[in-house]
């Protein structure tokens, strides 16, 4: 059983999740564009949009570049935030009061759920249940994105969880930086998803991941001074030589993304 939904500070700003939007547009364009059968009107649901619905509206505009009729539902626990957001509602954009048990209407289907910056106040043991509650409404092949960013969105880490016939698969862990804070692997530690934040300690797989990445970064810097984007690129290429599942596509590296997709999925 998961803990009850909890109120959040809800402070956000336009553009905070644009790095995540860009990733989804590039890597999940087929998911966003699907229109056959139950996918025809399958929604993007943004859970916990906050005091203002800026990031929901940012994503709606971005995703509709490839799916102009994409339904978007913003969900918030606090009624006054939902009421304030209604001025931005339209035929394709709706704002509803609710929590992790999403307030969907009969017949509605969902392709993508985003739940960013919501679980930091929960216990790590609550996370799997929350993931399950959110993910059970996805169409098979749909995606749940859950994680954290810093206040500006310069640094981001998120779970990518895919709906499969057996349930919800922990497909990958996504890291992103826009380099405005420089670059070192340690930048990401404080923004890990809730179930990993206290586990960066010897004996834990996430600790070994960061140790290997830091070693690769130090090796890259030992060759001479590097600007943050090049230090990042070289460190990720070095990390891919040390651990399995690091995706080294040029677009990802050029834009500050690390996608860790190990065989069998990301550990619990």
Residue, then its C-alpha position, 0 to 999 in steps of 0.5 A: x500500500x502506498x502513502x497518501x498523496x501529499x501536497x507539494x510546494x508546486x513552484x516551477x517556471x516556464x522551461x524547467x522541463x524543456x530538456x525532458x521535452x526535447x528528449x521525448x520529442x527526439x527519442x519517443x516521437x513514435x509514441x507521441x505520434x501514434x494514432x491507430x485504434x486506442x492510441x487515436x485520442x490517448x493523452x499525455x498526463x502531467x501529474x503535479x503541474x504545480x502552482x502554475x501550469x507552465x510546464x504542462x503548457x510548454x509540453x503541450x505546445x512541443x508535443x503538438x508539433x508532431x501530434x496536433x490533436x494530442x489531448x493533454x491532462x494536467x493533474x494537481x492535488x490542490x483545488x485552487x491550483x486546478x481552478x487557477x489553471x482553467x483559464x488555459x484549458x481548451x478543447x485539447x487541454x484539461x486540468x483536473x484535481x487528483x493524485x496518483x490515482x489519476x482522475x481519468x474519464x470513462x474510455x480515456x486512454x493514456x500514452x505518456x505520464x510525467x511525474x517530475x519533482x513529486x516524490x522527494x518527500x516520500x519514503x523510498x519504499x513507497x516508490x514502487x507502489x506509486x509507479x504501479x498506481x500511475x503505470x497501470x493506466x498506460x496503454x501497452x507500450x506507453x511510458x511513465x517518466x518519474x524523477x527530479x530536476x534542479x529548480x532551473x531544469x539545468x540538471x535532471x535524472x528520471x526513470x523511464x518505465x515502459x508498460x509491457x504485458x507483465x506490468x511496468x518495466x524499469x527500462x532506463x535511467x535518463x540523465x541530462x545537463x544543459x552545462x550551465x552549471x559546468x559538468x561533473x558526474x557528482x552534479x546528478x547525485x542530488x537529483x536522483x529519483x527518490x528510490x536511489x538518493x540514499x543509496x549512493x554508498x559502497x555496495x549499492x549498484x548506483x554507487x558503482x555506477x557513479x564511481x565508474x563515471x567519475x573515474x571515466x571523467x577524471x581520465x578524460x580530464x587528465x588529457x588536458x583542459x576540456x570544456x564541459x560538453x567535451x568532458x561530458x562526451x568523453x566521460x560517457x564514452x569512457x563509462x560505456x567501456x566500463x559498464x553495460x547499457x550506456x547508449x552513445x548515440x551522437x544526438x544524446x551526447x551532443x545535447x547532454x543526455x546519458x541514457x542507461x538502458x541495461x539488459x533486464x532493466x534498471x535495478x530496484 
